Amino acid sequence: MSHLLRRPTRNRGKIHDISASDAHWKYVGLGVYCLKQGDKFNEFTGENEAIVVIIEGKIELVVNEYPSFGVLGSRMNVFDKKPPHSIYIPRNHNWNGLAKTDCTLGICLAPGKIGRKPKIIGPEDVNQLVRGKGSNRREINNIAMEDQDEADSLLVTEVFTPQGNWSSYPPHRHDVDDYPNITYLEETYYHRLNPPQGFGFQRVFTDDGDLDESICVKNHDVVLVPRGHHPCGTPFGYEMYYLNVMAGPIRKWRFANSPDHEWVYGFDPG
């Protein structure tokens, strides 16, 4: 099995708990909860900030001494594709929650600064767009990208890839700290498939071939992208969703295309 692939550790509860040190890098962490109605959970952000994405279902969440945010969540199935509710939680904050329905949560983590307060990132705050065309078309929910002042370090987005289509394509990389030409961003992909018995593929590769992993992903798998290009695709009959978490020295997304495949942009500027 590829060293970049993380399979769920259990079926219920915290199925992924990936810290930056676990991933052997510096910035990005990712947790995923799969909860049944009535399950409780609690966390402490420490030196990280967090964006809790309610991938599906409803939760009630309390942060430190702040009043409850109430019951949040309006997307009961991730493949409804509606923009989600999310909650920003600053560093050094305790938070706990209660699953009001069966639900899935993505806990996006990266180094945080002092000064921000907890806040709801509602569906109305999410920028929705369509990128690509033909078999490269996908739908995007930008939860906290650089044009949205929602975090100190975190860049968070969701992508829905139709059956038979490719995504994060044409291949691109963001693995060098050379702004404004390119930025260094570590990245995680949390994958879901519809129907859930499906599969997809993700390739992570560098131009010099030093890294070249072709990974078969299943429902609830996570792929780590420390460097290199990282396109993914799904076969006929299966939709793919992924939650992207990125972070690096600066909160900017600038990338370089694979020179072998950049010609594709002549047909598909997206």
C-alpha positions as CSV (number, residue, x, y, z in Angstrom):
1,M,0.0,0.0,0.0
2,S,1.3,3.5,-0.8
3,H,2.8,5.5,2.0
4,L,0.6,8.4,0.9
5,L,-2.7,6.5,1.4
6,R,-4.5,6.5,4.8
7,R,-7.4,4.1,5.3
8,P,-10.0,4.6,8.0
9,T,-8.9,3.2,11.4
10,R,-12.5,2.3,12.4
11,N,-16.1,2.5,11.2
12,R,-17.5,4.9,13.9
13,G,-16.1,7.7,15.8
14,K,-12.8,9.4,14.7
15,I,-12.0,7.4,11.6
16,H,-9.0,9.6,10.7
17,D,-6.6,11.4,13.1
18,I,-3.7,12.8,11.0
19,S,-1.5,15.4,12.5
20,A,1.3,17.2,10.7
21,S,3.9,15.1,12.4
22,D,2.0,11.9,11.5
23,A,2.1,13.0,7.9
24,H,5.8,13.8,8.1
25,W,5.4,17.4,7.2
26,K,4.9,20.8,8.9
27,Y,1.5,22.4,8.4
28,V,-1.6,20.3,7.6
29,G,-3.6,18.1,9.9
30,L,-6.9,16.3,9.2
31,G,-9.5,14.6,11.4
32,V,-12.7,12.9,10.2
33,Y,-15.5,11.8,12.4
34,C,-18.3,9.4,11.4
35,L,-20.9,9.7,14.2
36,K,-24.3,8.2,15.0
37,Q,-27.1,10.3,16.5
38,G,-26.3,11.0,20.1
39,D,-22.6,10.6,19.9
40,K,-20.5,13.2,21.7
41,F,-17.0,14.4,20.8
42,N,-14.5,16.9,22.1
43,E,-11.2,18.4,20.9
44,F,-8.6,21.1,21.8
45,T,-7.0,23.1,18.9
46,G,-3.7,23.7,20.7
47,E,-1.4,25.7,18.4
48,N,-3.6,25.0,15.4
49,E,-6.7,26.8,14.0
50,A,-9.5,24.5,12.9
51,I,-12.3,24.6,10.4
52,V,-14.9,22.0,11.2
53,V,-16.8,21.1,8.0
54,I,-20.2,19.5,8.5
55,I,-19.9,17.1,5.5
56,E,-23.3,15.7,6.2
57,G,-25.8,15.6,9.0
58,K,-26.5,18.0,11.9
59,I,-24.4,18.8,15.0
60,E,-24.6,21.1,18.1
61,L,-21.2,22.6,18.9
62,V,-19.9,24.6,21.8
63,V,-16.5,26.4,21.8
64,N,-14.8,27.5,25.1
65,E,-17.0,29.9,27.0
66,Y,-18.9,31.1,23.9
67,P,-22.7,30.3,23.7
68,S,-23.7,27.3,21.7
69,F,-23.9,27.9,18.0
70,G,-27.1,25.9,18.0
71,V,-27.8,23.0,15.7
72,L,-26.0,23.4,12.4
73,G,-26.1,21.4,9.2
74,S,-28.5,21.3,6.3
75,R,-26.8,18.8,3.9
76,M,-27.9,15.3,5.0
77,N,-26.1,13.5,2.2
78,V,-22.8,14.9,0.9
79,F,-23.8,14.1,-2.7
80,D,-26.7,16.6,-2.4
81,K,-23.8,19.0,-3.3
82,K,-25.3,21.9,-1.4
83,P,-22.8,24.2,0.3
84,P,-22.1,23.0,3.8
85,H,-22.1,24.7,7.2
86,S,-18.6,25.0,8.7
87,I,-17.2,26.5,12.0
88,Y,-13.9,28.3,12.4
89,I,-12.2,27.6,15.8
90,P,-9.1,29.6,16.8
91,R,-5.9,28.2,18.4
92,N,-6.0,27.3,22.1
93,H,-9.7,26.6,22.2
94,N,-11.6,23.7,23.6
95,W,-14.6,22.6,21.6
96,N,-17.2,19.8,22.0
97,G,-20.2,18.7,20.2
98,L,-23.2,16.4,20.0
99,A,-24.4,14.6,16.9
100,K,-28.1,15.5,16.4
101,T,-28.3,13.1,13.5
102,D,-25.9,10.6,12.0
103,C,-23.2,12.8,10.6
104,T,-19.7,13.2,9.1
105,L,-17.3,15.9,10.1
106,G,-14.0,17.0,8.5
107,I,-11.6,18.7,11.0
108,C,-9.2,20.8,9.0
109,L,-6.1,21.9,10.9
110,A,-3.1,24.2,10.4
111,P,-1.0,26.6,12.5
112,G,-3.1,29.5,13.8
113,K,-2.4,32.9,15.2
114,I,-3.9,34.8,18.2
115,G,-6.7,37.2,17.6
116,R,-9.5,35.5,15.7
117,K,-12.8,34.4,17.3
118,P,-15.0,31.4,16.6
119,K,-17.4,32.0,13.8
120,I,-19.9,30.2,11.5
121,I,-19.0,29.9,7.9
122,G,-22.5,29.4,6.5
123,P,-23.6,28.1,3.1
124,E,-24.1,31.8,2.0
125,D,-20.4,32.3,2.6
126,V,-19.3,29.5,0.3
127,N,-18.2,30.4,-3.2
128,Q,-19.6,27.9,-5.7
129,L,-18.2,27.5,-9.2
130,V,-17.8,25.0,-12.0
131,R,-14.3,24.3,-13.4
132,G,-13.4,22.5,-16.6
133,K,-15.5,21.1,-19.3
134,G,-16.3,17.7,-20.9
135,S,-14.7,14.9,-18.9
136,N,-12.8,17.4,-16.9
137,R,-15.8,19.2,-15.5
138,R,-16.3,19.4,-11.7
139,E,-18.3,21.4,-9.2
140,I,-16.5,23.3,-6.4
141,N,-17.5,24.7,-3.0
142,N,-14.8,27.1,-1.9
143,I,-15.2,27.2,1.9
144,A,-12.1,29.2,2.8
145,M,-9.8,30.0,-0.1
146,E,-7.4,33.0,-0.2
147,D,-10.1,35.5,-1.4
148,Q,-12.2,34.6,1.7
149,D,-10.7,36.0,5.0
150,E,-11.8,33.0,7.0
151,A,-8.4,31.8,8.5
152,D,-4.8,32.5,9.1
153,S,-3.3,29.5,7.3
154,L,-6.1,27.1,6.2
155,L,-7.3,26.8,2.6
156,V,-10.4,24.6,2.4
157,T,-12.5,23.5,-0.5
158,E,-14.8,20.7,-1.6
159,V,-14.9,19.2,-5.1
160,F,-17.6,17.0,-6.8
161,T,-16.3,15.0,-9.8
162,P,-19.0,13.4,-12.0
163,Q,-18.8,9.7,-13.0
164,G,-16.1,9.1,-15.6
165,N,-14.5,12.5,-15.1
166,W,-11.1,13.7,-14.0
167,S,-10.3,16.3,-11.4
168,S,-7.3,18.3,-10.1
169,Y,-6.5,18.1,-13.8
170,P,-4.6,19.0,-15.9
171,P,-1.9,18.0,-13.4
172,H,-0.4,20.8,-11.3
173,R,1.9,21.1,-8.3
174,H,2.4,23.6,-5.5
175,D,5.5,22.4,-3.7
176,V,8.0,25.3,-3.9
177,D,8.1,28.4,-1.7
178,D,8.6,31.0,-4.5
179,Y,5.7,33.4,-4.4
180,P,4.2,34.9,-6.6
181,N,5.3,32.2,-9.1
182,I,4.4,29.1,-7.0
183,T,3.6,28.5,-3.3
184,Y,4.5,25.6,-1.0
185,L,1.2,24.0,0.1
186,E,0.8,20.6,1.8
187,E,-2.5,19.0,0.9
188,T,-4.9,16.2,2.0
189,Y,-7.7,14.7,0.0
190,Y,-10.6,13.0,1.9
191,H,-12.4,10.9,-0.7
192,R,-16.0,9.8,-0.8
193,L,-17.6,7.7,-3.6
194,N,-21.3,7.4,-4.7
195,P,-22.4,4.6,-4.5
196,P,-20.1,3.9,-1.6
197,Q,-18.7,0.6,-3.0
198,G,-17.0,2.5,-5.8
199,F,-13.4,3.4,-6.3
200,G,-11.3,6.0,-7.9
201,F,-7.6,6.7,-8.7
202,Q,-5.2,9.4,-7.7
203,R,-1.7,9.8,-9.1
204,V,1.0,11.7,-7.1
205,F,4.1,12.3,-9.2
206,T,7.0,14.7,-9.7
207,D,8.4,15.9,-13.0
208,D,11.7,14.0,-12.4
209,G,10.0,10.7,-11.4
210,D,11.5,10.7,-8.0
211,L,7.9,10.3,-6.6
212,D,5.3,8.5,-8.7
213,E,2.5,6.8,-6.8
214,S,-0.8,5.6,-8.5
215,I,-3.3,5.0,-5.7
216,C,-6.7,3.3,-5.7
217,V,-9.0,5.2,-3.4
218,K,-12.1,3.9,-1.8
219,N,-14.9,5.5,0.3
220,H,-13.5,7.4,3.3
221,D,-9.8,7.1,2.2
222,V,-7.3,10.0,2.6
223,V,-4.4,10.7,0.2
224,L,-1.5,12.9,1.4
225,V,0.1,15.2,-1.2
226,P,3.5,16.4,0.1
227,R,4.8,17.4,-3.3
228,G,4.3,16.8,-7.0
229,H,1.2,16.8,-9.3
230,H,-1.9,15.0,-8.0
231,P,-4.8,14.4,-10.5
232,C,-7.6,12.0,-9.7
233,G,-10.4,10.3,-11.6
234,T,-13.4,8.1,-11.1
235,P,-14.8,5.4,-13.5
236,F,-18.3,5.3,-15.1
237,G,-21.0,4.8,-12.5
238,Y,-19.3,6.4,-9.5
239,E,-19.3,10.0,-8.5
240,M,-16.3,11.3,-6.5
241,Y,-16.3,13.9,-3.7
242,Y,-13.2,15.1,-1.9
243,L,-12.5,17.6,0.9
244,N,-9.2,19.4,0.3
245,V,-7.2,21.0,3.1
246,M,-4.1,23.0,2.2
247,A,-1.6,25.1,4.2
248,G,2.0,26.4,3.9
249,P,4.2,29.3,4.8
250,I,1.8,31.8,3.2
251,R,-2.0,31.6,2.5
252,K,-1.8,31.8,-1.2
253,W,-2.5,29.1,-3.9
254,R,-0.1,29.4,-6.8
255,F,0.7,26.4,-8.8
256,A,2.8,25.1,-11.8
257,N,1.4,22.9,-14.5
258,S,3.0,19.6,-15.5
259,P,5.1,20.5,-18.7
260,D,4.1,17.2,-20.3
261,H,0.4,17.9,-19.9
262,E,0.1,21.7,-20.0
263,W,-1.0,21.5,-23.7
264,V,-4.4,20.3,-22.4
265,Y,-5.1,23.8,-21.3
266,G,-5.3,24.8,-25.0
267,F,-8.6,22.8,-25.0
268,D,-9.7,23.3,-21.4
269,P,-8.6,26.6,-19.7
270,G,-10.3,25.5,-16.5
